[in-house]
Amino acid sequence: MNTTTGAKFDSEHLRQVARHALDTIGVGTRIEEAPRSNSDSVPLRSPINGRSLGVVRLDEEFIRQSDLEATISRAVTVFDTWRREPAPRRGEVVRHLGAQLRRHKEVLADLVQIEVGKIRSEALGEVQEMIDICDFAVGLSRQLHGLTISSERPGHRLAETWQPLGPVGVISAFNFPMAVWSWNATLALVCGDPVVWKPSEATTLCSLAATVLARRAAVEAGLPADVCQVVFGDARVGRSLVADHRVPVISATGSTRMGKIVAPIVAERFGRSILELGGNNAAIITASADLGLVARGVTFAAAGTAGQRCTTLRRLIVHASRHDEVIERIARAYSQLRVGNPLERDTLVGPLIDAQSGTTMSTAIERAVADGGRLVVGGERCLVDLAPDAAYMRPAVVAMPNQSEIVRTETFAPILYVMSYDTMDEALAIQNGVPQGLASSIFTTDLREAERFTGPAGSDCGIANVNIGPSGAEIGGAFGGEKETGGGRESGSDAWKAYMRRQTQTVNYSDDLPLAQGVVFE
């Protein structure tokens, strides 16, 4: 355990950290202990102590006036001019945003810690991910490419191009309060689309800061600030955004339950959904695996971010010959995890987002034990004396005799279920035998096993890793998964195509008019 002191749990201390970050960034808002009468304010709370931090007054002009109807109307208006800007010119906004993020990396990480409870290195990593996607998108702004296709008709040119689509609605979850928005916003902007962001209610400060920096970047580039806007509110605001026909693309990150609400609403109006939903991710540990890699990779993937990543490792499928040894190594590593206040430098595991999440974790462990599981290590609540309203939970390992229903369910908390297998067919059946299909991995030194796992009859997930855990992804590859994960792709590769419309063009530069397929119509 670390040497966390009570002072850093104090709400006034947390408010001061947040106020300093906002002042440094230049966000024109104030955090107050109580709302003024008739003020436009949003309540704040930190998972670090589980208590209220007061309210933030929405003083920015673009915030005060940003009811959803007005916000979407401004996005529609600015789209008409934004799509006419050359893509490299649009990329200038993203270039300036990347510079702003580099300048304010430390204080942005402070806000992530205050509102999400991430440890310092992970909070800094989130901001770095935003910087990385800015670099990617700036390059992309000069590489938006189509195709030239050979025409069957003489004197004709057949081509395929990509055009701006319209305002993009982004709905993000608490666990990556700025990075997921940046994946969508940077690509949408260079593709010619304004962005309307509905962030998590738990991360108001993060979303304010990111939006202010994005709008400032647009002004610095000599382009309209309204290409980036934010709206605050509960699920009703999100549902209205999803239903609005003026927003052709909705990118929604969150639970499968949320995705099942979003998808049919968007489909009914013939809009486009980019869904990145739940994950119930597994790692297969083969007989030939390097257990040194396993111990390190599994521990971070399962316990990092307090188990609150969509790519968190939740199921460990171990060859029967290595089962007991792997459990022993993982339990030993877990016993060394320092659970505590994320503002302390030596903390490795911070709090869950709220007390209900802690209760959900405890209930899941009880169900697993009732199904025949054995709690190997962890699962208990920590720091009750220093933070009685927070949810500090020791990461848990549960050995399961079989794949019970609770193992098929994603619990957004640091619980690692360990199962055994005898054959690769059995391991893959367990790996793929859940409704979700986001991330997966295998630890092996056998080339055949690695190639089978990543082949067409291997993992059915959108991400398949070899000799690293499933958690964490570089922005260069498209991010997303299959089945109940939603099928959407964000971030790198050709994910940009989801924010544009495809147009096939035929140009006749001859003085004749031949028809396709040899049709004669004289």
C-alpha positions as CSV (number, residue, x, y, z in Angstrom):
1,M,0.0,0.0,0.0
2,N,1.1,3.6,-0.5
3,T,1.3,6.3,2.1
4,T,-1.7,8.3,1.1
5,T,-2.5,11.2,3.4
6,G,-6.0,12.6,4.2
7,A,-5.2,16.1,3.0
8,K,-5.3,15.1,-0.7
9,F,-8.9,13.7,-0.3
10,D,-10.2,17.1,0.9
11,S,-12.7,18.7,-1.5
12,E,-11.1,22.1,-1.1
13,H,-7.7,20.7,-2.2
14,L,-9.3,19.0,-5.2
15,R,-11.2,22.3,-6.1
16,Q,-7.9,24.2,-5.9
17,V,-6.2,21.7,-8.3
18,A,-9.1,22.0,-10.7
19,R,-9.3,25.8,-10.5
20,H,-5.6,26.1,-11.2
21,A,-6.0,23.9,-14.3
22,L,-8.9,25.9,-15.6
23,D,-7.1,29.2,-15.0
24,T,-3.9,28.0,-16.7
25,I,-5.9,26.8,-19.8
26,G,-7.9,30.0,-19.9
27,V,-11.4,28.5,-19.4
28,G,-13.7,31.4,-18.5
29,T,-15.6,29.4,-15.8
30,R,-15.5,29.4,-12.0
31,I,-16.0,26.5,-9.6
32,E,-18.2,27.5,-6.7
33,E,-19.2,25.6,-3.6
34,A,-22.9,26.3,-4.2
35,P,-24.8,27.6,-7.2
36,R,-26.0,31.2,-7.4
37,S,-29.7,31.8,-7.8
38,N,-30.8,31.5,-11.4
39,S,-27.2,30.6,-12.5
40,D,-26.4,28.3,-15.4
41,S,-24.3,25.7,-13.5
42,V,-23.5,22.0,-13.5
43,P,-22.7,20.0,-10.4
44,L,-19.2,18.6,-10.0
45,R,-18.1,15.5,-8.1
46,S,-14.7,13.6,-7.8
47,P,-14.3,9.9,-7.5
48,I,-11.2,10.6,-5.4
49,N,-13.3,11.3,-2.4
50,G,-16.8,10.5,-3.7
51,R,-18.0,13.9,-2.7
52,S,-19.3,17.1,-4.3
53,L,-16.8,19.6,-5.4
54,G,-19.5,22.2,-5.9
55,V,-20.7,23.5,-9.2
56,V,-19.1,25.0,-12.3
57,R,-20.7,28.1,-13.8
58,L,-21.0,27.9,-17.5
59,D,-19.7,31.4,-18.2
60,E,-18.3,31.0,-21.7
61,E,-20.5,32.7,-24.3
62,F,-20.7,29.7,-26.5
63,I,-21.8,27.6,-23.5
64,R,-24.4,29.9,-22.1
65,Q,-26.2,30.0,-25.4
66,S,-25.7,26.3,-26.3
67,D,-29.0,24.7,-25.9
68,L,-29.2,21.7,-28.2
69,E,-31.5,23.3,-30.8
70,A,-29.3,26.4,-31.1
71,T,-26.1,24.3,-31.1
72,I,-27.2,22.1,-34.0
73,S,-28.5,25.1,-35.9
74,R,-25.0,26.7,-35.6
75,A,-23.4,23.5,-36.7
76,V,-25.6,23.3,-39.8
77,T,-24.8,26.9,-40.7
78,V,-21.1,26.6,-40.3
79,F,-21.0,23.3,-42.3
80,D,-22.0,25.2,-45.4
81,T,-18.8,27.2,-45.3
82,W,-16.5,24.6,-43.5
83,R,-17.0,22.0,-46.2
84,R,-15.8,24.5,-48.8
85,E,-12.4,25.0,-47.1
86,P,-9.6,22.8,-48.6
87,A,-8.9,19.8,-46.4
88,P,-5.3,21.0,-45.6
89,R,-6.7,24.3,-44.5
90,R,-9.1,22.4,-42.2
91,G,-6.1,20.5,-40.9
92,E,-4.6,23.8,-39.7
93,V,-7.2,23.8,-36.9
94,V,-6.1,20.4,-35.7
95,R,-2.5,21.4,-35.9
96,H,-3.1,24.3,-33.6
97,L,-5.1,22.0,-31.3
98,G,-2.2,19.7,-31.1
99,A,0.0,22.6,-30.1
100,Q,-2.4,23.7,-27.4
101,L,-2.6,20.2,-26.0
102,R,1.2,20.0,-25.8
103,R,1.3,23.3,-24.0
104,H,-1.3,22.3,-21.4
105,K,-0.6,18.6,-21.1
106,E,0.1,18.7,-17.4
107,V,-3.0,20.6,-16.3
108,L,-5.3,18.7,-18.6
109,A,-4.0,15.5,-16.9
110,D,-4.9,17.2,-13.6
111,L,-8.5,17.5,-14.7
112,V,-8.6,13.9,-15.8
113,Q,-7.4,12.8,-12.4
114,I,-9.9,15.0,-10.6
115,E,-12.9,13.8,-12.6
116,V,-12.0,10.2,-13.4
117,G,-9.5,9.2,-10.8
118,K,-6.8,8.0,-13.1
119,I,-3.3,7.6,-11.9
120,R,-0.8,10.2,-13.2
121,S,0.8,8.3,-15.9
122,E,-2.5,7.2,-17.4
123,A,-3.9,10.7,-17.2
124,L,-0.9,12.0,-19.0
125,G,-1.3,9.1,-21.5
126,E,-4.8,10.2,-22.3
127,V,-3.6,13.7,-23.2
128,Q,-0.7,12.2,-25.2
129,E,-3.3,10.1,-27.1
130,M,-5.0,13.3,-28.1
131,I,-1.8,14.8,-29.3
132,D,-1.1,11.7,-31.3
133,I,-4.4,11.7,-33.1
134,C,-3.9,15.4,-33.9
135,D,-0.6,14.5,-35.6
136,F,-2.4,11.7,-37.5
137,A,-5.3,13.9,-38.6
138,V,-3.0,16.7,-39.8
139,G,-1.3,14.3,-42.1
140,L,-4.6,12.9,-43.1
141,S,-5.8,16.3,-44.2
142,R,-3.4,16.0,-47.2
143,Q,-4.1,12.4,-47.9
144,L,-7.9,12.2,-48.2
145,H,-7.9,10.1,-51.3
146,G,-10.3,8.4,-53.7
147,L,-9.9,6.0,-56.6
148,T,-9.5,6.2,-60.4
149,I,-11.2,3.2,-62.0
150,S,-10.9,2.0,-65.6
151,S,-14.1,2.7,-67.5
152,E,-15.4,0.2,-70.1
153,R,-16.5,3.2,-72.3
154,P,-13.9,4.9,-74.5
155,G,-13.4,8.6,-73.7
156,H,-14.7,8.2,-70.2
157,R,-13.1,8.6,-66.8
158,L,-14.5,6.8,-63.8
159,A,-13.6,7.9,-60.3
160,E,-14.6,7.6,-56.7
161,T,-14.3,10.6,-54.3
162,W,-15.1,11.4,-50.7
163,Q,-17.1,14.4,-49.7
164,P,-18.0,16.1,-46.3
165,L,-21.1,14.6,-44.8
166,G,-22.4,17.1,-42.2
167,P,-22.4,17.7,-38.5
168,V,-21.1,14.8,-36.4
169,G,-22.6,14.1,-33.0
170,V,-20.2,12.7,-30.5
171,I,-21.4,11.0,-27.3
172,S,-18.6,9.9,-25.0
173,A,-18.2,8.0,-21.7
174,F,-16.5,9.0,-18.5
175,N,-13.5,6.7,-18.7
176,F,-11.7,8.5,-21.5
177,P,-13.3,11.9,-21.1
178,M,-11.2,13.7,-23.8
179,A,-9.4,11.1,-25.9
180,V,-12.4,9.5,-27.5
181,W,-13.8,12.9,-28.4
182,S,-10.5,13.7,-30.0
183,W,-10.5,10.5,-32.1
184,N,-13.8,11.6,-33.6
185,A,-13.4,15.4,-33.6
186,T,-10.0,15.6,-35.3
187,L,-11.0,13.2,-38.1
188,A,-14.4,14.9,-38.5
189,L,-12.9,18.3,-38.8
190,V,-10.4,17.5,-41.5
191,C,-13.1,15.6,-43.3
192,G,-15.2,18.8,-43.4
193,D,-17.7,18.1,-40.6
194,P,-18.5,20.3,-37.6
195,V,-18.7,18.5,-34.2
196,V,-21.4,18.6,-31.6
197,W,-20.2,16.9,-28.4
198,K,-22.4,15.5,-25.6
199,P,-19.9,14.4,-22.9
200,S,-20.5,12.3,-19.8
201,E,-22.2,14.2,-17.0
202,A,-19.3,13.0,-14.8
203,T,-16.6,14.9,-16.8
204,T,-17.8,18.5,-17.2
205,L,-14.4,20.1,-16.6
206,C,-12.5,17.9,-19.0
207,S,-15.0,18.5,-21.8
208,L,-15.1,22.3,-21.2
209,A,-11.3,22.5,-21.3
210,A,-11.0,20.4,-24.5
211,T,-13.7,22.4,-26.2
212,V,-12.2,25.7,-25.3
213,L,-8.8,24.6,-26.7
214,A,-10.4,23.4,-29.9
215,R,-12.3,26.6,-30.4
216,R,-9.2,28.6,-29.7
217,A,-7.3,26.5,-32.2
218,A,-9.9,27.3,-34.9
219,V,-9.6,31.1,-34.2
220,E,-5.8,30.8,-34.3
221,A,-6.1,29.2,-37.7
222,G,-8.4,32.0,-38.9
223,L,-11.4,29.7,-39.1
224,P,-14.8,29.7,-37.4
225,A,-14.8,28.5,-33.7
226,D,-18.3,27.0,-34.1
227,V,-16.9,24.0,-35.8
228,C,-16.5,22.6,-32.3
229,Q,-19.4,22.8,-29.8
230,V,-20.4,21.1,-26.6
231,V,-23.8,20.5,-24.9
232,F,-24.3,19.4,-21.4
233,G,-27.2,17.4,-19.9
234,D,-28.5,14.0,-19.1
235,A,-29.6,11.1,-21.3
236,R,-32.5,13.1,-22.6
237,V,-30.1,15.6,-24.2
238,G,-28.2,12.7,-25.8
239,R,-31.4,11.1,-27.1
240,S,-32.4,14.4,-28.7
241,L,-29.0,14.7,-30.4
242,V,-29.3,11.1,-31.6
243,A,-32.8,11.7,-33.1
244,D,-32.0,14.9,-34.9
245,H,-32.0,14.4,-38.7
246,R,-29.7,17.3,-39.2
247,V,-26.9,15.3,-37.6
248,P,-26.1,12.6,-40.2
249,V,-23.4,10.8,-38.1
250,I,-23.6,9.8,-34.5
251,S,-20.5,8.4,-32.8
252,A,-21.5,6.9,-29.5
253,T,-19.1,5.3,-27.0
254,G,-20.5,3.5,-23.9
255,S,-22.4,0.5,-22.8
256,T,-24.1,-2.1,-25.0
257,R,-27.3,-1.1,-23.4
258,M,-26.8,2.5,-24.6
259,G,-25.9,1.3,-28.1
260,K,-29.1,-0.7,-28.3
261,I,-31.0,2.6,-27.7
262,V,-28.9,4.7,-30.1
263,A,-28.7,2.3,-33.1
264,P,-32.4,2.0,-34.0
265,I,-33.1,5.7,-33.5
266,V,-30.3,6.6,-36.0
267,A,-31.2,3.8,-38.4
268,E,-34.9,4.9,-38.4
269,R,-33.9,8.3,-39.8
270,F,-31.3,6.7,-42.2
271,G,-28.4,8.2,-40.3
272,R,-25.0,6.6,-39.7
273,S,-23.9,5.2,-36.4
274,I,-20.3,4.7,-35.2
275,L,-20.7,2.5,-32.1
276,E,-17.9,1.5,-29.8
277,L,-19.7,-0.3,-27.0
278,G,-18.9,-3.0,-24.3
279,G,-16.0,-5.4,-24.2
280,N,-15.5,-8.6,-22.3
281,N,-12.0,-9.2,-23.3
282,A,-9.9,-12.3,-23.0
283,A,-6.3,-13.5,-23.1
284,I,-5.3,-17.1,-23.9
285,I,-2.2,-18.3,-22.1
286,T,-0.8,-21.3,-24.0
287,A,1.5,-24.0,-22.7
288,S,4.5,-22.3,-24.4
289,A,3.8,-18.8,-23.1
290,D,6.6,-16.7,-21.6
291,L,5.1,-16.3,-18.1
292,G,7.3,-13.2,-17.4
293,L,5.4,-11.4,-20.2
294,V,2.2,-12.8,-18.9
295,A,2.5,-11.5,-15.4
296,R,3.3,-8.0,-16.5
297,G,0.9,-7.8,-19.4
298,V,-2.0,-9.4,-17.6
299,T,-1.6,-7.3,-14.5
300,F,-1.8,-3.9,-16.3
301,A,-4.5,-5.1,-18.7
302,A,-6.7,-6.3,-15.9
303,A,-6.0,-3.8,-13.1
304,G,-5.0,-0.7,-15.0
305,T,-7.5,2.2,-14.9
306,A,-9.2,0.3,-12.0
307,G,-10.7,-2.0,-14.7
308,Q,-12.6,0.8,-16.3
309,R,-11.4,0.5,-19.9
310,C,-13.5,-1.0,-22.6
311,T,-10.4,-3.0,-23.4
312,T,-9.8,-4.2,-19.8
313,L,-8.8,-7.8,-19.6
314,R,-11.7,-9.6,-17.8
315,R,-11.2,-13.3,-18.8
316,L,-7.9,-15.3,-18.6
317,I,-8.0,-18.7,-20.4
318,V,-5.0,-20.7,-19.3
319,H,-3.7,-24.1,-20.6
320,A,-4.3,-26.7,-17.9
321,S,-0.6,-27.4,-17.6
322,R,0.1,-23.8,-16.6
323,H,-3.1,-22.9,-14.7
324,D,-1.9,-23.1,-11.1
325,E,1.5,-21.4,-11.9
326,V,-0.2,-18.5,-13.7
327,I,-2.7,-17.9,-10.9
328,E,0.2,-17.9,-8.4
329,R,2.2,-15.4,-10.4
330,I,-0.8,-13.1,-11.0
331,A,-1.8,-13.3,-7.3
332,R,1.8,-12.3,-6.4
333,A,1.7,-9.4,-8.7
334,Y,-1.7,-8.2,-7.5
335,S,-0.5,-8.3,-3.9
336,Q,2.0,-5.6,-4.9
337,L,-0.5,-3.2,-6.5
338,R,-0.8,0.0,-4.6
339,V,-4.4,1.1,-4.3
340,G,-4.9,4.7,-3.3
341,N,-5.4,8.3,-4.1
342,P,-4.4,8.8,-7.8
343,L,-2.8,12.2,-6.9
344,E,-0.1,10.2,-5.0
345,R,2.8,9.4,-7.4
346,D,3.3,5.8,-6.2
347,T,-0.4,4.8,-6.7
348,L,-1.1,2.2,-9.4
349,V,-4.8,1.7,-8.9
350,G,-7.2,4.6,-8.2
351,P,-10.9,4.6,-7.4
352,L,-13.9,3.4,-9.4
353,I,-16.0,6.2,-10.7
354,D,-18.7,6.0,-8.0
355,A,-19.9,4.0,-5.0
356,Q,-22.5,2.1,-7.1
357,S,-19.6,0.7,-9.2
358,G,-18.0,-0.7,-6.1
359,T,-21.3,-2.3,-5.1
360,T,-21.6,-3.8,-8.6
361,M,-18.1,-5.3,-8.3
362,S,-18.8,-6.9,-5.0
363,T,-22.1,-8.3,-6.3
364,A,-20.4,-9.8,-9.3
365,I,-17.8,-11.5,-7.1
366,E,-20.5,-12.9,-4.9
367,R,-22.3,-14.3,-8.0
368,A,-19.1,-15.8,-9.3
369,V,-18.4,-17.6,-6.0
370,A,-22.0,-18.8,-5.9
371,D,-21.4,-20.3,-9.3
372,G,-18.4,-22.3,-8.0
373,G,-15.7,-19.8,-8.4
374,R,-12.9,-19.3,-5.9
375,L,-11.8,-15.8,-4.9
376,V,-8.0,-16.0,-5.1
377,V,-7.0,-12.4,-4.1
378,G,-8.5,-9.0,-3.8
379,G,-12.1,-7.8,-4.0
380,E,-12.2,-5.9,-0.8
381,R,-12.9,-2.2,-0.4
382,C,-10.0,0.0,0.7
383,L,-9.3,3.4,2.3
384,V,-12.7,3.5,4.0
385,D,-11.3,5.6,6.8
386,L,-9.9,8.3,4.4
387,A,-12.6,8.3,1.7
388,P,-15.8,6.7,3.1
389,D,-17.8,8.0,0.1
390,A,-15.4,6.8,-2.6
391,A,-15.1,3.3,-4.1
392,Y,-11.5,2.1,-3.7
393,M,-11.5,-1.6,-4.5
394,R,-8.6,-4.0,-4.5
395,P,-8.4,-5.7,-8.0
396,A,-9.7,-9.3,-7.7
397,V,-8.8,-12.6,-9.3
398,V,-11.4,-15.3,-9.3
399,A,-10.7,-18.9,-10.4
400,M,-13.7,-20.3,-12.3
401,P,-14.4,-24.0,-12.9
402,N,-16.4,-23.1,-16.0
403,Q,-17.7,-20.2,-18.0
404,S,-20.7,-19.2,-15.9
405,E,-23.2,-16.5,-16.9
406,I,-21.4,-13.8,-14.8
407,V,-18.3,-14.4,-16.8
408,R,-20.3,-13.7,-20.0
409,T,-21.3,-10.3,-18.5
410,E,-19.0,-7.3,-18.6
411,T,-18.6,-5.8,-15.1
412,F,-16.9,-2.5,-15.4
413,A,-14.5,-3.1,-12.5
414,P,-11.1,-4.9,-11.9
415,I,-12.3,-8.5,-11.8
416,L,-10.2,-11.1,-13.6
417,Y,-11.9,-14.5,-14.1
418,V,-9.4,-17.4,-14.7
419,M,-10.4,-20.5,-16.5
420,S,-8.5,-23.5,-18.0
421,Y,-8.5,-25.3,-21.3
422,D,-6.9,-28.4,-22.8
423,T,-7.0,-27.8,-26.6
424,M,-6.8,-24.7,-28.8
425,D,-10.3,-25.4,-30.1
426,E,-11.6,-25.2,-26.6
427,A,-9.7,-22.0,-25.8
428,L,-11.0,-20.3,-28.9
429,A,-14.6,-21.5,-28.1
430,I,-14.3,-19.9,-24.7
431,Q,-12.7,-16.8,-26.1
432,N,-15.4,-16.2,-28.7
433,G,-18.3,-17.5,-26.6
434,V,-19.4,-14.2,-25.3
435,P,-21.8,-11.5,-26.8
436,Q,-19.0,-8.9,-27.0
437,G,-16.2,-8.8,-29.5
438,L,-13.8,-5.9,-28.8
439,A,-10.3,-7.0,-27.8
440,S,-8.4,-10.2,-27.4
441,S,-4.9,-11.6,-27.0
442,I,-2.8,-14.7,-26.9
443,F,0.5,-15.3,-25.1
444,T,2.5,-18.0,-27.0
445,T,5.9,-18.7,-28.4
446,D,4.4,-21.1,-31.0
447,L,4.1,-19.5,-34.4
448,R,1.3,-21.8,-35.4
449,E,-0.8,-20.9,-32.4
450,A,-0.2,-17.2,-33.0
451,E,-1.2,-17.4,-36.7
452,R,-4.2,-19.5,-35.9
453,F,-5.4,-17.0,-33.3
454,T,-5.1,-14.1,-35.8
455,G,-6.4,-16.0,-38.7
456,P,-10.0,-16.3,-40.1
457,A,-11.0,-19.0,-37.8
458,G,-9.3,-17.5,-34.7
459,S,-10.4,-14.6,-32.5
460,D,-13.7,-13.0,-33.6
461,C,-12.8,-9.6,-32.1
462,G,-11.9,-6.3,-33.7
463,I,-8.5,-6.4,-31.9
464,A,-6.3,-9.5,-31.7
465,N,-2.9,-9.1,-30.1
466,V,0.0,-11.6,-29.7
467,N,2.2,-11.5,-26.6
468,I,0.7,-8.3,-25.2
469,G,-2.6,-7.8,-23.3
470,P,-5.8,-6.6,-25.0
471,S,-5.8,-3.2,-23.2
472,G,-4.3,-0.1,-24.8
473,A,-4.2,0.7,-28.5
474,E,-2.1,3.0,-30.7
475,I,-4.0,5.6,-32.7
476,G,-2.6,4.3,-36.1
477,G,-4.9,1.3,-36.2
478,A,-8.7,1.5,-36.4
479,F,-10.3,0.9,-33.0
480,G,-13.5,-1.0,-32.4
481,G,-15.1,-4.4,-32.3
482,E,-17.8,-6.8,-33.5
483,K,-21.0,-8.3,-32.2
484,E,-22.4,-6.4,-29.3
485,T,-19.4,-4.1,-29.3
486,G,-21.2,-2.4,-32.2
487,G,-19.0,-2.8,-35.3
488,G,-17.9,0.9,-35.4
489,R,-14.3,2.0,-36.0
490,E,-12.6,5.1,-34.6
491,S,-9.2,6.6,-34.7
492,G,-6.6,5.5,-37.3
493,S,-6.4,3.5,-40.5
494,D,-9.3,4.4,-42.8
495,A,-11.8,5.1,-40.0
496,W,-12.0,8.6,-41.6
497,K,-14.4,7.2,-44.3
498,A,-17.2,6.9,-41.7
499,Y,-17.3,10.7,-41.5
500,M,-17.6,11.3,-45.3
501,R,-19.9,10.3,-48.1
502,R,-18.7,8.3,-51.1
503,Q,-19.4,9.6,-54.6
504,T,-18.8,7.8,-57.8
505,Q,-18.2,10.1,-60.8
506,T,-18.2,9.4,-64.5
507,V,-16.8,12.1,-66.8
508,N,-17.3,11.8,-70.6
509,Y,-14.6,13.7,-72.4
510,S,-15.4,12.3,-75.8
511,D,-17.8,13.5,-78.5
512,D,-19.8,10.2,-78.4
513,L,-22.3,8.7,-75.9
514,P,-21.8,5.0,-75.5
515,L,-23.9,3.3,-72.9
516,A,-22.6,0.8,-70.3
517,Q,-23.0,-2.9,-70.7
518,G,-23.3,-2.4,-74.5
519,V,-26.9,-1.1,-74.3
520,V,-28.1,0.4,-77.5
521,F,-30.9,3.0,-77.3
522,E,-31.1,4.8,-80.7
